[in-house]
Amino acid sequence: MKVCKYCNSECDDTEKVCHSCGASEFSNKCRNCGTVFDSGFCPNCGVKVGQKPQMCPKCGNEYYTKIYRSEER
């Protein structure tokens, strides 16, 4: 999910301009913990931008796993 840097509206990852104000600069919003950030990975929980949740086959709950960047190994 994206967040407009000017009006803080939440926008879909595919949008090129903000649907509320027309700006084209965005920050990322983590789908897992809600942290807003500008890098490719959430600094709070490590989820990669655009990562889709996995679903537990037993209970159906969605969850995320941390994707390790090469420099963290």
Buried (B, 14 or more C-beta within 10 A) or exposed (E): BBBBBEEEBBBEEEBEEBEEEEBEEBBBBBBBEEBBBEEEBBEEEBBBBEBEEEEEEEEEEEEBEBEEEEEEE
